Amino acid sequence: MAVLQQTEVTEKLGQLPGWQLKGDEIEKVYELSGFRGALAFVNHVGNLAEGAQHHPDITINYSKVRLTLSTHSEGGVTQKDLDLAAQIEKLAPK
């Protein structure tokens, strides 16, 4: 899967609220309802990631969860990253 151009990533991120391009990765920080909420969200993300065979970097800081996506084998953001981000958005608390 080919690395997307920065302009293409930026354009597509317009449909993924809160996601930002940072270097060769995209990331978003979610604010959940406490530590248990953060853990539950991470478990859901983990299930999505396993199904997609694509695994984000995840940082939990009490009720905040930072997700970072990049296709390491390609050296940047691919459609696979954007697809997983879109799936995560569907399950994220509003």
C-alpha positions in Angstrom: 0.0 0.0 0.0 1.5 3.3 -1.1 2.2 6.3 1.2 -0.2 9.1 0.6 0.9 12.7 -0.3 0.6 15.2 2.6 -2.1 17.2 0.7 -4.2 14.0 0.2 -3.9 13.1 3.9 -4.8 16.6 5.0 -7.9 16.6 2.7 -9.1 13.2 4.0 -8.5 14.2 7.6 -11.2 16.9 7.1 -13.7 14.0 7.4 -12.1 12.7 10.6 -12.8 15.3 13.3 -9.8 15.9 15.7 -7.3 13.7 13.7 -4.2 15.6 12.9 -1.2 14.9 10.6 2.0 14.9 12.7 5.1 14.2 10.6 4.5 10.8 9.0 1.7 9.8 11.3 -1.9 10.8 12.1 -3.1 11.1 15.7 -6.0 12.0 17.9 -6.5 12.3 21.7 -9.8 11.1 23.0 -11.1 12.2 26.4 -13.1 9.4 28.1 -15.1 9.1 31.3 -12.3 8.1 33.7 -9.7 5.3 33.6 -12.3 2.5 33.1 -13.8 4.3 30.2 -10.4 4.7 28.7 -9.6 1.0 29.1 -12.9 0.0 27.6 -12.3 2.3 24.6 -8.8 0.9 24.1 -10.1 -2.7 24.2 -12.7 -1.8 21.4 -9.9 -0.1 19.4 -7.8 -3.2 19.9 -10.5 -5.5 18.5 -10.8 -3.2 15.4 -7.1 -3.2 15.0 -6.8 -7.0 15.2 -9.5 -7.3 12.6 -7.7 -4.9 10.3 -4.3 -6.4 11.0 -3.1 -2.8 11.6 -2.1 -1.7 15.1 -2.0 1.9 16.4 0.4 3.1 19.0 -1.8 3.7 22.1 -1.0 5.8 25.1 -3.4 6.0 28.1 -3.1 8.8 30.6 -6.0 8.3 33.1 -9.0 9.3 31.0 -7.1 10.5 27.9 -6.2 8.0 25.1 -3.8 9.1 22.4 -3.9 7.0 19.2 -1.2 7.3 16.6 -1.5 5.6 13.2 1.2 5.1 10.6 2.0 2.2 8.2 5.5 1.6 9.5 6.4 -0.8 6.7 5.6 1.9 4.2 7.2 4.8 6.1 4.1 7.0 6.4 0.3 7.4 6.2 -1.5 5.0 3.9 -5.2 4.5 3.1 -5.1 1.7 5.7 -4.4 4.3 8.5 -7.3 6.5 7.3 -9.6 3.5 7.1 -8.8 2.4 10.7 -9.2 6.0 11.9 -12.7 6.1 10.4 -13.6 2.9 12.0 -12.4 4.2 15.4 -14.5 7.3 14.9 -17.6 5.2 14.6 -17.1 3.6 18.0 -15.8 6.7 19.8 -18.0 8.3 22.4 -19.6 11.5 21.3 
